[in-house]
Amino acid sequence: MNSTPPAIRELARRLIALEAPRDARSVEDGSKVARVCEKLRVPLAKFAGVEGYRSLISRTLAIAKAEDPSLDPVHVGLDGSLSGFDEVGQRDAEAGVAVLEHLLGLLVTFIGESSTLGLVGDAWPDATLEKIDSRAEEQ
């Protein structure tokens, strides 16, 4: 059962939309999720180190896979990069959103909302980021 606040899920969707190319129909959602995670990897690796980021993304993927077995083909590389989203494909676009949602949720838990939004802002300096109400309950 997913206990991530809706605001974090919405932020995950917004970040995926920011990574959508001009011809969004040609790129699957999983590829967009991998690009978002890759873009977050730079500031997160600066913050926690490569091993810290790899540990965080590995935990994120383990949580997401427990909820959605369609993510089984997705793996974390030695550098923390994600691969295998092309095998998940369009079968389950929501599975990719869940990966990013869990990553953001773990970040909010470990370093707080303000620091999480700061790291996201480092990756997308032109994006307008709103406060996350991490205490909000799903309705």
N, C-alpha and C positions, 0 to 999 in steps of 0.2 A: 504494500500500500504506500502510495506517495504522500509524504507529509510536507513537501516543499510548498511554501506560500505561493499563492497565485501571482503575486507581484514578481517573484523570481522567475516563474515560468514565462511571464510576459516579457521580462528583460531578455531571457534566452531567445524568445521568438524575435524580438527587435534586433538583437545582435546577428541572428541568422539573416534577417532581412537586409541589414547593412552590408552583408557579404554577398548578397545576390548580385550577379553580374547584370549588365544591361539586357542580355537575352536569357533571363532567368529560367526559361523553359528547358534550356539545353543542359542545365546543371542540376543534378539530383540533390535533394535536401541533405543527404548524408555527406556529400562533398562540401556543402556549405558549412555544416557542423564541424567537419574536420578543419576547414579554413578558419573558423572562429576559434577553435581550440589552438590552432597553430599561432594565430595572432595573439592570443592570450598567453601563450607559452613564453614569449619574449619578456614581458614585464614580470610574469610570475617566476621565471627562472632567475631574473635579477633579484627578486625579492626573497625567494626561498632556495635558490640554487637549482641546478639541473636535476639532482637527485630528489630534492624536495618537490619539484614540479612533477617528476616522474611518479613519485609516490602518491601525490595528490590525484593525478589523472588515472593512475592504476586503481585507486580506491573508488574514484568516481565511476569508472567503467565496471568495476565489480558490483557496485550498488545497482547500476542501470541494468546490467545483465541479469541480476537476480530478479528484477521486475519484468524484464522483457528478453526472453531467450533468443529473439530474432537478432540480437546484437552479438551473438556468439562469434561471428567471423571477425569482429573488430578486435584489434590487438594494439598494445602500447609498445612502441619501439624503444630501444635503449636510450634514445635522446628525448623520449617523452612524446614523440609524434604518434598520431593515431593512423592506423591503416585498416582496411577491410570494409569501410563504409560502402564501397562500390558493390560488395556482395549483399549488403542489406538492401540497397537500392530503394526503389519506391514502395517496396512491400510494406514498409512500416516507417513512414516519415516521422511519426511521433516518437519513435525510438531514439532517433538522433536528437530531437529536442530534449528528451529526457536526460541524455548524457550531459548536455550543456547545462540543463537545469540543476542537475546534481552537482556539477562542478561549481556553479555559482552558489548553490546552497551550502556546500562545504566551506567555501571561502567566507561566506557571511558568518557561519558558525565559528570558524577558526580565527579570523582576523577582524570581523565586524563589517557592518554595512559600509561605513565611510571608507575604510581601506579597500574594500572590494570595489566600490564605485571608482575609487582613485586608480586602481589597477586597470579597470575596464576603460576608464577615461584615457589612460596612457596608450592603450591599444587603439582606441577610436577617439582621437582628440577633437574631432569635429562633431561628435555625437552629443545630443542633449540627453543627459542621464537624470532620471528622477529618483527621488528617495525610494528605497525599498522598505515596505512595511513588513519586516520579517516575522512579526507577531500575528499577522492577519491569518484568520482561519478561512479555509475553503468554505464556500457557501453552498 
